[in-house]
Amino acid sequence: MSNVTSTFSTLLQLITGRRVEEAEGRARRIQLMMTAGLLSLVFAALWGLAVGSASIGLAVANLYKVPMIVLLAALFSVPAGLLALRVSGADYRVSDLMISFFTAVFSGSLVLGVLSPLVALYYHTSAWAGPFLGMGSAFLALGTAGFVFVRATLRRRKQDTMPGSLALPTIVMVVMNAACLLQLVALASPILPEATIFEGGVDGVIARH
């Protein structure tokens, strides 16, 4: 139990972008990235259950649909990020980019998990606030993940590495993840009980504008 607590504590420290001595070994980094990924799926499932809790069928479906979206979007973003890192020529370790990315995914999913009880409560008690909190919590999680990723990536660079050299891989991974999320949400819809412009993917968003 103490090992689980230690791992979770280390992940929380990594969210700040600091170099944690415990996370510098290769085996420990792999363990932390895997743990971050698994916890992200758990928190995403909790949020999916919360937003679909008004309908048993939707809630059960969301238990696997929302984690699937988070997992696939993250996996699809990794190859593009690694290629962009190589093309940029930045003196930056691949493991640093990966641990920053998976820590960011964990932070976003953690936001979803923390807000899940509130989201479920309002979906059962308010026809207006429920959908607002459902969509709002998703956007807050995305914003948190993006912020944590950028900050962690910059703080883990070497002192002689210019921040601008990391712009390409950082932007590529953020854009790739957002683009994948948009279409995966469309494929997995419905997730929220009410219809949203995101159910049609990029075509639905463009059509509304």
N, C-alpha and C positions, 0 to 999 in steps of 0.2 A: 504493500500500500504506500509505503514511504517513497518507493521508486516512481510510482504513478504521480504522487504529489510533487516530487522533485522535477519530473519531466514537464508537468503542467506549469509549474513555477518558472522553469527555464523558458518555455514558450511565451509566457507573459512578459518575461524580460526581453526576449528577442523582438517582440512587437515594438519596443522602443527603438530598435535599431542598434542597440549596444552589442559589442562583442562580449559574449559570455564565454569565459575560459572553458567551462564544462562542455561547450558546444563546438570546440575547435577540432576534436578528433573526428576522423572520417566516419567510423562506425557510429559514433554518437550523433553526428549530423544526419546520417541516414535514418537512425531511430527517431530523431526529432521530426524530420520531414514526414515520415510515415505516420507518426503519432498525430502530427498536425493535420494530415490529410484525413485520418480516421475520425478525429474529433470534429473536423469540419463537416463530415457527412452526418454525424450524430446531431450536431446543432442545426444543420439544414433540415434534417428529418423532423426535428421538434417544431421548427417554424412551419414546415409544410403541414404538419398535423394541426397546428394552431390556426392557420388561415383556412383550412378546410374543415374545421371542427364542427361547423354547422351542418355538415352532411357526412354521414359515416362513409359512404362510398368515396367521396372526394378526399376525406382525411386519410383513409387507408391507401389510396392511390398516391397521395402526396408523400407518404412515408418512403417511397422508393423513387418517385419522379423528381422531387427537389434535390435529393442527394446526387442522383444521376446527372442532373443538369450541372451542379457544382463540379462534380468529378470530371465530366467530359470537357467542360469549358476549360478547366485547369490543364488537363492533359493535352488538349489541342493547342494551348498557348505555349507550351514548353518548347517544342521544336523551333517555332518561329523566333522565340526569345534567344535560344542558343545560337541560331544562325545569325541573328542581329548582333549578338555579342561578338562573334567572330569577325563579322564584317566591319564592325566599329573599330576593331583593333585595340580596344580598351584593355589595360593591364588589370584584369579583374577575374577572379576565380569563378569558374562555373558553379561550384558548390555555394559560393556566396550569393550568386544570383538566385539559385534554386531555393536556398533556405529563406531568403528574403521574400520570394514569391509565395512559398507555401505558408510562411508565417503570416503573410498578408491575407491569403485565403482563409486561414484559421481565424484571423481577427475579424474579418467580415462575417464569417459564419457564427462567431461568438456573439456578435451583435444580434444576429437573428435569434440565437438561442436565448439570450438574455431577455429580449423583448417578446418572446413567444407567449408567456403567460398573459401579458398585457394585451397582445393581439387577440388571443383566444377570448379573453374576457369581453373585449369590446365587440367582437364579432357576434357574441351572444346577447349583448345588451344595447347595441347601438347600430342602427342601419346606416348611419352616416359615418360615424367614427371608425367602425370596423374596417371597411374598405380603405379608408384614408390611412389608418395605421398599417394595414397590410402592405400597401404600396409604399408608404413612407419608410417603413422599416427595411424594405428591400433596397430602396435608394440609399438609405443611411448606411447599410452594410456595404454596398458597392463603393460609396464615397470613402468609408473607413478603410476598406481594403486597398483602394488606390493610394490613399494618403500614406498608409503604413508601408506599402511596397516601395514607393518613391523614397520615403525617408530612410527606410532600412537599407535600401540599395546604396544610397549616397553615404550613409554613415559607415558602411562596411568597406568602403573603398580605401585604398592606400593613400597616404598623405600626398604622394606625388602624382596621383591620378586625378586629372581634371574632371569636375562634375559633368561638363558638357560631353565628355566621351562616353558617358553612360546614358545619354539621352535616347539614343536609337534603341537599344534593347529594352529600356524601360517603357518607352512609348509603344513599341511594337507589342510587348506583352500585355499592356493595359488595353490597347485597341483590339488586339486579337481576342482577349478574354471577353470584352464587352460585345464584340461582334458575334462570337460563338454563343454567349448567353442569350442574346436577342433571338437567334434562330432556334436554339434548343428550347427556349420557353414556348415558342410558337409550336414546335413539334409535340411538346408534352402537355400543352393546354387541353382542358382547363386546369388551372392551379388555384386561382381565386374563384369564389362562387360567382362573382360578377364578371361581366365581359370587360376587357381592357384593350387598348390599342396595340398591346404587345402580343396578343394572341395571333395576329397575322404576320408577325415577324417584321422585317424591314419594309415589306410591301404595305403592311397595315399602318406603320408609323408614317410612311411617306404619303399614303392615301389620305390620312387625317390632316395633313398639312398642305 
